[in-house]
């Protein structure tokens, strides 16, 4: 299978050189199955060790603020309404009304039909409304697409989903791969779909929405599959690799995220190109989030702890982080009534 005729985006030529030619099932299978397997026991031991490391008290405030600035504040429910999305945006802009120094989150993440509502609610704070600087932290709008969360739809419908979201003002697209195709070994189909989605992220002015590729690691069954899917997504042009939709258990785990970070590290060593990573689902406390910060810093370096290279996909994490932040300011814990309900 060669690249889809629907796509004009062409992956980096390094991808073709790595896989030995066109992105056929045979070439991709040969390359992906040639990647060394993962020592599951070793990976889990490494993740457990990183998860026990603490940070200095003097660094905790930095860590808390960093976590807030890396959050994709998310609502992805069938019962979502414009009012709920506007409330989400208000919280993204002012996470703690009692502390104007509290940083904003990186993005709000919504369904495609809510993108316009989010963009309007953000107003001049929307990332597309200007450049960051002079203390201005703008907020991106991310949209899930490609028949999220299942990915069960025709390619034409998936691409229309992406184009509608981009046209409505989405800065980022979170697509899902076809896990059935991947597990059946139809790597060329998965590759072609990512390439086509990347092309659909292109705006009329030539700029391109960033593409996050959701692997849905809870359905991939093995760490080796997670590693192969990560490489496949990057080869096809993904700007980020993302663990999960948050709709399947298990969602993000530290060992899975570590395995993805190792792929990103190896890609950077090979090409000099930095790819982002987004664990999503199941990260609910600041204690858990700090484990991820440590894992990122130890695996790919602290330079990855910026919004264009690392995100947390979360809905409830922000509240716990805000309570921790308030404790550091006041010296005592606030009750849950001191933060807004998502």
Beta strands, then each sheet from edge to edge (+ up, - down):
strand 1: 71-74
strand 2: 107-111
strand 3: 140-144
strand 4: 172-176
strand 5: 210-214
strand 6: 240-242
strand 7: 276-280
strand 8: 310-314
sheet 1: 1+ 2+ 3+ 4+ 5+ 6+ 7+ 8+ 1+
end
